[in-house]
Amino acid sequence: MGILGNLRSWLVGPATSDLGGQIDAAVTARELGLSDYLGIPAVARGRQLIVSLVAELEPIAIRDGYQLAEQPAVLRRPAPEITRQEWLGQLAGSLFDHGNAVLWNPATSRNATGYPDLAIVLPYGDVTVRWADDSRLSRRVSWAGRELVPGRDCQLISIGRQAGELEGVSPLRSIEPALARIVAAELYAGDWFANGAVPSVTLKYDDELNDAQALAAKNKWIASHADHSPAVLPKGWDLKETTVDPGASQLLETRKYGSLEVARGLGIFPAELLLAELGGSSLTYQNVADALMTFCRVTLQPVYLAAIEEGLSDLLPGTQAVRFNVSELERLGTAARWASYATGLGAGFITPAQIDRWEGWDRSAPLPIPPPMAPTPAPPAAPTIPSSNGSGWAPLG
């Protein structure tokens, strides 16, 4: 049975265990695939984290270490009808799910220099990649009835691709045995109370009952107490409530360990970025920026960003290259930002004008000073009427 055949031994040990039988029944009747793995909460969170962070960054064209004043159109708006953020999310998602991504450069999208202005992410499930010849050195891509030549009509971007292999490898495929075990635990925990054959109460009689009598007693109990009314038991009968350990029945420790396995396999470090209570961590972070930059250095940059940067650089002239601006991940809070400004001003490598631009301040504009408040008007005098005795005027009322 391959991967699934090892589930019982990993989770419960002996093959005679009821837990092992439950797991076998839950998973051996189906073939696990991408949708099953993405249904694991820790995997779904890991994918969301990686894809959203890549989509948040800005690809920048540079030459001789300096950013180009005018960025190429293929980096500003690489695909029609969608934003660059959505396009980067599609690209990172394809790499995460399949280990590969294909960027199609339509022939009609070439600019005056012959380089493409568009790079459309193709749905990799609809793409066929094959070797061009027996040398196994070059590849061809088929999609929607088109034959695409990499480097001319499209770019192939892969992660985890070994020499002589046709395609890259998704991180999910690299940890597939662990994911199969986690899926089994999730299925078993989810089905425990529905299919675990654990009754809510047990009726005990101190004498012998045949099958017909036991069934009659059960049916009478169900009919009489469906509304949860109090029970009055005759002599010889006893009632026992069945107790179930929620932690054991739902495999909480096993599922927590599964989240840690996902974090290791996907390179999520620190593992707390999965938004799960993993326990035992001695890591402390002053702010989210520290955690995100650590994750960027150990996983995002070497696994995803470097591959995307090289693929996008192939869309530009040879003197240019693409690098991601990761400053968004380093966005500081107000106190930390001002402390950095003070350090920079003291060392002389930033100026007040630069700080004004970064903060959106305009010191030349007059301050919005509100006008002085008008004095409160005196209350009107009370009206008067002639007195009845002709002695003068008296206040009204």
C-alpha positions in Angstrom: 0.0 0.0 0.0 3.0 2.3 -0.1 2.7 5.4 2.1 -0.7 4.6 3.4 0.4 1.1 4.5 2.7 2.7 7.1 0.0 4.8 8.7 -1.0 2.3 11.3 2.5 1.6 12.5 3.3 5.3 12.8 0.1 6.2 14.7 -0.8 3.2 16.8 1.8 0.4 16.6 0.3 -3.0 16.4 -2.0 -3.9 13.4 -4.6 -5.2 15.8 -5.3 -1.7 17.2 -8.8 -0.4 16.6 -7.3 3.0 15.8 -5.3 1.5 13.1 -8.4 -0.1 11.6 -10.3 3.2 11.7 -7.4 4.9 9.9 -7.1 2.2 7.2 -10.9 2.4 6.6 -10.7 6.2 6.3 -7.8 6.6 3.9 -7.0 3.4 2.0 -10.2 3.7 -0.1 -8.9 6.9 -1.7 -5.7 8.2 -3.3 -4.3 11.2 -1.5 -3.5 14.2 -3.6 -2.9 18.0 -3.6 -6.4 18.8 -2.4 -6.1 16.5 0.6 -2.8 18.1 1.6 -4.1 21.6 1.2 -7.0 20.7 3.4 -4.6 20.3 6.4 -5.0 23.5 8.4 -1.2 23.9 8.9 -0.5 23.4 5.2 -3.2 25.9 4.2 -1.7 28.5 6.5 1.8 27.8 5.3 0.7 28.2 1.7 -1.1 31.4 2.5 1.9 32.8 4.3 4.4 32.0 1.5 2.1 33.1 -1.4 0.9 36.3 0.3 4.5 37.4 1.3 5.8 36.9 -2.2 2.9 38.7 -3.7 3.5 41.7 -1.4 7.0 42.3 -2.7 8.0 44.5 -5.6 10.3 43.1 -8.4 12.9 45.8 -9.4 15.0 45.9 -12.5 18.6 46.9 -11.8 21.7 47.6 -13.9 25.2 47.7 -12.3 23.7 47.6 -8.9 21.4 50.6 -9.4 17.6 50.6 -9.9 16.4 51.7 -13.3 14.7 55.0 -13.4 12.0 53.6 -15.8 11.0 50.1 -14.9 10.1 47.6 -17.7 6.4 47.1 -18.5 6.7 43.4 -17.8 7.5 44.1 -14.2 5.0 47.0 -13.7 2.0 45.2 -15.2 3.0 41.7 -16.3 -0.4 40.4 -17.3 -3.6 42.0 -18.5 -6.7 42.4 -16.4 -5.0 41.5 -13.1 -2.8 43.4 -10.7 0.9 42.6 -10.2 0.1 41.4 -6.7 -2.3 38.8 -8.0 0.1 37.8 -10.7 2.9 37.2 -8.2 0.5 35.2 -6.1 -0.3 33.0 -9.0 3.4 32.5 -9.7 4.3 31.7 -6.1 1.2 29.4 -5.8 2.2 27.4 -8.9 5.7 26.9 -7.4 4.3 25.8 -4.1 1.6 23.5 -5.5 3.6 21.9 -8.3 7.2 22.9 -7.9 7.0 24.5 -11.4 5.6 27.6 -13.1 5.3 28.5 -16.8 5.3 32.2 -18.0 3.9 32.6 -21.5 5.1 35.4 -23.6 2.7 36.0 -26.5 4.4 36.9 -29.7 2.2 40.0 -30.1 3.5 41.4 -26.7 7.1 42.1 -27.8 8.3 45.7 -27.5 10.6 47.6 -29.9 13.7 45.9 -28.5 12.2 42.4 -29.0 11.7 41.7 -25.3 8.3 40.7 -23.9 6.0 43.2 -22.2 3.7 40.4 -20.9 4.4 37.2 -19.0 1.2 35.3 -18.3 1.2 32.6 -15.6 -0.3 29.4 -17.2 -2.4 27.0 -15.1 0.2 24.3 -14.6 -2.4 21.5 -14.5 -3.2 22.3 -18.1 0.5 22.3 -19.2 2.4 19.3 -20.6 6.2 19.4 -20.3 8.3 16.9 -22.2 11.9 16.4 -23.4 12.6 17.9 -26.8 14.8 15.0 -27.9 16.7 12.0 -26.5 19.6 14.1 -25.2 17.3 15.2 -22.3 18.9 18.6 -22.3 16.1 20.8 -23.6 12.3 20.8 -23.0 9.1 21.7 -24.8 5.8 22.9 -23.5 2.3 22.1 -24.8 -0.6 24.2 -23.7 -4.1 24.8 -25.2 -3.0 23.4 -28.6 0.2 25.6 -28.7 3.7 24.3 -28.8 5.9 26.6 -26.8 9.7 26.7 -26.8 11.2 27.7 -23.5 13.4 30.9 -23.8 11.5 32.0 -26.8 7.7 31.6 -26.1 7.8 31.0 -22.4 9.9 30.7 -19.3 10.0 27.5 -17.1 10.7 28.2 -13.4 11.3 25.3 -11.1 12.3 24.6 -7.6 13.9 21.4 -6.4 14.7 20.2 -9.9 17.7 17.8 -10.0 20.0 17.2 -13.0 18.4 15.0 -15.6 14.9 15.5 -14.2 12.1 16.8 -16.3 10.3 18.9 -13.7 10.8 20.5 -10.3 9.4 19.1 -7.0 6.7 20.7 -4.9 7.6 21.0 -1.2 4.4 19.1 -0.6 5.7 16.1 -2.5 9.0 16.2 -0.6 7.1 15.6 2.7 4.3 13.5 1.3 4.8 10.6 3.8 4.4 13.0 6.7 1.4 14.7 5.1 -0.3 11.3 4.6 0.0 10.6 8.3 -1.3 14.0 9.2 -4.3 13.5 6.9 -5.1 10.2 8.6 -5.0 11.8 12.0 -7.3 14.6 10.9 -9.8 12.2 9.3 -9.8 9.9 12.4 -10.2 12.8 14.8 -13.0 14.4 12.7 -15.0 11.1 12.5 -14.5 10.0 16.1 -17.8 11.1 17.6 -19.8 10.3 14.4 -18.4 6.8 13.8 -16.4 6.0 16.9 -19.1 3.6 18.2 -18.9 5.2 21.7 -22.4 5.2 23.3 -23.4 8.2 25.5 -24.7 6.0 28.4 -24.5 2.3 29.3 -27.5 0.4 30.9 -26.4 -2.4 33.2 -28.6 -5.2 34.5 -27.5 -7.5 37.3 -29.0 -10.6 35.7 -28.8 -12.2 32.3 -30.6 -10.8 29.2 -31.0 -12.4 25.8 -30.6 -10.4 22.7 -34.3 -9.7 22.3 -34.6 -8.5 25.9 -31.5 -6.3 25.6 -32.8 -4.7 22.4 -36.3 -4.1 23.9 -34.7 -2.4 26.9 -32.5 -0.2 24.7 -35.5 0.8 22.5 -37.6 1.6 25.6 -34.8 3.8 27.0 -34.4 5.7 23.8 -38.2 6.2 23.4 -38.7 7.3 27.0 -35.7 9.7 27.3 -35.3 11.2 23.8 -36.3 14.5 25.5 -33.5 14.1 28.2 -36.1 13.6 30.9 -35.1 12.2 34.3 -34.7 8.5 34.6 -36.2 6.2 37.3 -34.6 2.8 37.2 -36.2 -0.3 38.6 -34.4 -2.7 40.9 -31.5 -4.5 39.2 -30.8 -1.8 36.7 -27.9 0.7 36.8 -26.9 3.6 34.6 -23.3 4.5 33.7 -22.3 7.5 31.6 -19.6 6.8 29.1 -16.6 9.1 29.5 -14.5 10.0 26.5 -11.1 11.8 26.8 -11.4 14.6 24.2 -7.6 15.0 24.0 -7.1 11.3 23.2 -10.1 11.0 20.9 -9.2 13.9 18.8 -5.4 13.1 18.8 -4.6 16.6 19.9 -0.9 15.8 20.6 -0.6 14.0 17.3 -2.1 16.9 15.4 0.1 19.4 17.2 3.1 17.3 16.2 1.8 17.2 12.7 1.8 21.1 12.6 5.4 21.0 13.7 6.2 18.5 10.9 4.5 20.8 8.4 6.6 23.8 9.6 9.8 21.8 9.2 8.9 20.4 5.8 7.8 23.8 4.4 10.6 25.7 6.0 8.3 27.9 8.2 10.6 29.4 10.7 9.8 30.4 13.3 7.1 27.8 13.4 4.8 30.2 15.3 4.1 31.8 11.9 1.6 29.0 11.3 -0.5 30.6 14.1 -0.6 27.3 16.0 0.3 26.7 19.7 3.2 24.3 19.2 4.6 24.5 22.8 8.2 24.2 23.9 9.4 27.1 21.9 12.1 29.3 23.5 12.0 31.9 20.7 11.1 35.4 21.5 10.7 38.2 18.9 10.5 41.9 19.6 8.2 42.4 16.7 6.7 40.7 13.7 9.3 42.2 11.4 12.1 40.2 13.0 10.1 36.9 12.5 9.3 37.7 8.9 12.9 38.6 8.0 14.1 35.4 9.6 11.6 33.5 7.5 12.6 35.4 4.4 16.3 34.6 4.8 15.9 30.9 5.6 13.0 30.0 3.2 11.5 32.7 1.0 14.8 34.0 -0.5 16.7 30.7 -1.2 13.7 28.6 -2.3 11.2 31.0 -4.0 12.5 34.5 -4.5 15.8 33.4 -6.1 14.1 31.2 -8.6 11.6 33.9 -9.5 14.3 36.5 -9.8 16.3 34.4 -12.2 13.2 33.6 -14.3 12.2 37.3 -14.6 15.7 38.3 -15.4 15.5 36.2 -18.5 12.7 38.6 -19.7 15.1 41.6 -19.7 18.3 42.5 -21.7 21.4 40.7 -20.5 22.8 43.9 -18.8 19.8 44.0 -16.5 18.6 41.7 -13.6 15.6 41.5 -11.3 15.7 41.6 -7.6 12.9 41.8 -5.1 12.6 44.8 -2.7 12.1 43.1 0.7 11.8 46.3 2.6 8.0 45.7 3.1 9.0 42.8 5.4 11.1 45.1 7.5 8.4 47.7 8.1 9.0 49.0 11.6 6.7 50.4 14.3 6.7 54.1 15.1 9.2 54.0 18.0 11.7 51.7 16.1 11.4 53.7 13.0 12.2 57.0 14.7 15.1 55.4 16.5 16.5 54.3 13.1 16.1 57.8 11.8 18.0 59.2 14.8 20.8 56.8 14.1 20.9 57.6 10.4 20.9 61.4 11.0 23.6 61.1 13.6 25.8 59.0 11.3 25.1 61.3 8.3 23.9 58.8 5.8 20.3 60.0 5.7 18.9 63.6 5.6 15.7 65.2 6.9 14.4 65.5 3.4 14.6 61.7 2.9 12.8 61.2 6.2 10.1 63.6 5.1 9.6 61.7 1.9 9.5 58.3 3.6 7.0 59.6 6.2 4.9 61.7 3.7 5.7 64.9 5.6 5.8 68.4 4.0 7.6 70.8 6.3 7.2 73.7 3.9 3.4 73.6 4.2 2.0 75.9 6.9 0.6 74.1 10.0 -3.2 73.9 10.0 -3.7 76.3 13.0 -7.4 76.6 13.8 -8.8 80.2 14.0 -9.4 81.6 17.5 -12.8 80.9 19.1 -15.3 83.7 19.0 -16.4 85.1 22.4 -19.5 83.7 23.9 -22.4 86.2 23.3 -24.1 87.6 26.4 -27.6 86.2 27.0 -30.5 88.6 25.9 -32.1 90.7 28.5 -35.5 89.6 29.9 -38.4 91.4 28.2 -40.4 93.8 30.4 -44.1 95.0 30.6 -45.6 98.1 32.3 -46.4 97.6 35.9 -50.1 97.5 36.9 -49.7 100.3 39.4 -48.1 102.7 36.9 -44.9 102.7 38.8 -42.7 101.6 35.9 -41.7 98.5 34.0 -41.5 95.1 35.5 -39.8 91.9 34.1 -42.1 89.6 32.2 -43.1 86.5 34.1 
